[in-house]
Amino acid sequence: MPFQIIRNDITKVSADAIVNTANPRPVVGGGTDYAIHSAAGPELLEARRRIGEIRVGEAAATPAFRLPAKYVLHTVSPVWIDGRHREEEQLRRAYDAALRLADELGCRSVAFPLMAAGTYGFPHDLALSVAIRAFTDFLLEHEMQIDLVLFNARAFGIAGSVFDDLKSYIDDHYVAEKNEEEYRIDAAPSYRASNRRTNRPEAQRRRRIKAERDALEDFSAAPAAPQEEAVFSAVSLEELLKQHEKTFSEYLLDLLKERNGRDSEVYKRAEVSKQLFSKILSHPDYQPTKSTAIQLALGLQLDLAQTQKLLGRAGYALTRSSKADLVVQYYIERKIYNVTFINEALADCGLPLLKTGLKA
């Protein structure tokens, strides 16, 4: 069951559990903590006091009282310092603790605020990335409706700023318009002045053409290679062919072994069918589509360099001449590997989606 991002007041959301970004001590803080306590009534603070202190990355439950929920899950997020004090790890622990507690309580739905992105000072895109990764990993093994709730102008602006950043990223990196289809390049890159790129100066263009012509003339005038060199070239080609790299399927198997994880987690995260996944692994020469190759890279949670290497084994690459590729690259760089979320971004940009649910 996928999660969704909604704009609402979290105190008005009907769910089995509502997550509160609690103060470590049993006092009412600001922001979401204050709003939840105000809506739930004074009984919530009394119940919170009976719990006592909650450490960063831990979670505890109380009744929801006047809220449209059964439970309030109190969890403590870290304060952002400089990114070198395990803040990201601690925030992930807070999400995981709340999700585990919701599961233990038998909840079928849970509503989260975007934790730590307000007064705690977490960078907006990183806070969103941590949330999405936590939800994605949890939903691989559990059935639960998860809502990420953004309410006020500042909080809703977080999601907007991430999307604006994506659009700026595409504008800054995009080189050429797609030609016949999104994942095929048939023409040389074109540069537009409106994108802060200018055409080469005419003199530089003429020098380039002259250099190419001179090189062609030199090549045409070169004497034919002796017979011995021709034999040597043939031998070199034979040796070269012996050095071919592993196929996509073979390299995928290597990556799975390196990670020592369960294959089911990879194809579920990639949103690729079990049948197709098995077919790829059992056929060394299987040629996947580019979409399937990208989805498997996301399922493996590869970084950008590793993704390019995996795609290269199937004859593909993420290029700056494809806006769809740039969207994928943007989220990989931010460690957001959720296929559904990336497809939503592709749809918002009017670009082809990754083809999920493929059959063998």
C-alpha positions, 0 to 999 in steps of 0.5 A, a space after each residue: 500500500 503506497 503512502 501519500 503526501 497530503 495538505 491538511 491539518 494533522 489534528 483533523 486527519 482520521 487515522 489509527 495513529 497520529 505521530 507527534 514530534 514530541 519534546 524529550 521532556 513531558 512538556 508541550 513544545 511548539 509547532 506540531 506538538 502544541 497543535 496536537 496537545 491543543 486539539 487532544 485536550 489536557 488529558 494528553 499532557 497528563 498521559 505524556 507525563 506518565 511516560 516520562 522522558 523520551 530519548 531521540 529516536 524512541 517512540 511511545 504511545 498514548 490515547 488520542 483523546 479528542 483527536 480523530 485517532 486511537 493513538 498519539 505516537 510521541 517520537 523525538 527528532 534530532 536537532 540539526 547541527 551540521 550534518 556531521 553529528 549523525 542527525 540523518 541516522 537519528 531522524 531515521 531511527 525516529 521514523 522507524 520507531 514510530 512505524 514499529 510502534 504503530 505496527 505493534 499496536 495493530 494500526 492500519 493507518 498512520 499520519 506523520 508530520 514532516 519531522 525535524 524540518 521546522 524549528 529543528 532546522 533539518 534541510 528540507 530536501 534531506 528531511 523529505 528524503 529520510 521520510 520517504 526512505 523510511 516509509 518505502 522500506 517499511 511498506 516492503 514488509 507491512 500493509 499500512 496506509 501512511 500519510 505525510 501531512 503538510 499543513 501551514 504555508 511554511 511546511 507546505 512550502 517544503 514540498 514546493 521548494 523541493 519540486 522547484 529545486 527539481 525544476 531548476 536542476 532540470 533547467 541547469 542540466 538539460 542539454 537537448 530536447 528529446 527527438 523521437 522518444 524520451 530514451 533515445 538521442 538521434 541528434 547533436 546537442 543544441 544550446 539555447 540562449 534562454 537557458 543561459 547557454 550561447 552558441 559558439 562564436 563563429 570564428 571558433 566554429 570555423 576553426 573546428 571545421 577546418 581542424 576536422 577537414 585537415 584531420 580527414 585529409 591527413 587520414 586519407 593521405 596516410 599510406 596503407 598499413 603493412 600486412 603484418 600490422 593488419 594481422 596484429 590488429 586482428 589478433 588485438 581485436 580477438 584479445 579485446 573480445 575476450 575481455 568483454 565485461 559481464 552482462 547486465 544479468 551477471 552484474 546484477 547477480 554480483 550486486 545482489 551477492 555484495 549486499 547480502 539482502 533478500 532478492 524480494 526486497 529489491 524487486 518489491 522496492 523496484 516495483 518489478 514483478 517477481 516473474 520478470 526479476 526471476 527471468 532476468 536472473 536466469 537468462 545471462 543474456 537478457 536485455 532489459 528495457 531502460 525503465 526496468 534497468 533504472 527501476 532495479 538500480 532504484 531497488 538496489 539503492 545504488 548511488 549515481 556512479 553505480 547506477 550508470 555502471 549497471 545501466 551501461 551493462 545493458 547499453 544505457 546511460 542516464 544522460 543530460 539530453 533526457 529530462 526524464 533521466 535528469 529527474 531520476 538522477 536528481 532523486 538518486 543524488 538525494 537518496 530517494 529511491 521510491 519509484 512511485 514518488 519519482 513517477 509522481 515527479 515525472 508526471 508533474 513534469 509531463 514526462 514518461 513514467 517508469 513502467 512499473 508492474 512489468 510482466 515476464 
